[in-house]
């Protein structure tokens, strides 16, 4: 029974690590998309204030996700416990 608990816990731990890394990659996507929407010359046919209205929340959300991803990565990778034993 205890072997099963260790397997389930390490599976959950692996799941958390994968999604922590995915969340960190999405931070770059949100920053890039927000920057692209605001500053891209390919979107000049859209009014500048509208582009800022769309792009600014993306940048704010990227900053929020940055802090959330930082805490998730710190929690899952640098918690000081050896879960792999």
N, C-alpha and C positions, 0 to 999 in steps of 0.2 A: 504494500500500500504506500509506503514512503517513497519508493522508486517512482511510482506514478505521480505523486505530488511534485517531486523534483522535476520530472519531465514536463508537467503542465506549467510549472513556474518558469522554467527556462524557455518554453515555447512562448509564453506571454512576454518574457523579457526580450526575446528575439523580435517579437511583433512590435513592442514598444521602441526598440532600437531602430528598426526599419522605418517606422513612421516618424521618428525623431529626425532621421536623416532626410526623409522625403519632405518634411516640413521645412527643414533648413534650405533645401533646394528651391522650394516654392517661394521662399523669401526673395531669392534672386529674380524669380519670375515676376513677382508683384512689383519689385523695384524697377525692373526692366520695362514692364508694361506701362507703369505709371509715367516713367521718363519718356517712353516712346509716344504715348498719347499726348503729353504736354509739349514736347519739343520736336516732334518729327515733322520734316518738311512735306512728307507724303500725306499728311492730314491737314494741309493748309485750307482745303475746301470746307473744313468745319471751323466755326468761329472759335477764336482763341479762348474766350471765357467759358464756353462749353467744354472745351478740351481740358481746361484747368479744373472745372467742376467734376469731370470724370476722372482725371488723373490724380488729383490731390488726395481723394479718399483711398486710391490704390496705394499711394506712397505712405499714407498714415497707417493703413492696414499692414503694409510691409514692415513698418517699424514695430507695430504691435506683434506681428508674427515673429519678428526677430527676437523680441524678449521672451515670447512663449517658447520658441525653438531653443533658445539658450537655456532656459530652465529645464526643458525636457532632455536636452543632450547632457546637461550637467547631472541631472537626476539619473539617467539611464547608463551613462558611460563613466562618470566620475563620482560614484556614490561611496567609494571606499570599501565596498564589500566584494568578496570574491564569490559570485554566483555560479561560476563555471565549474566549481569543484564537485 
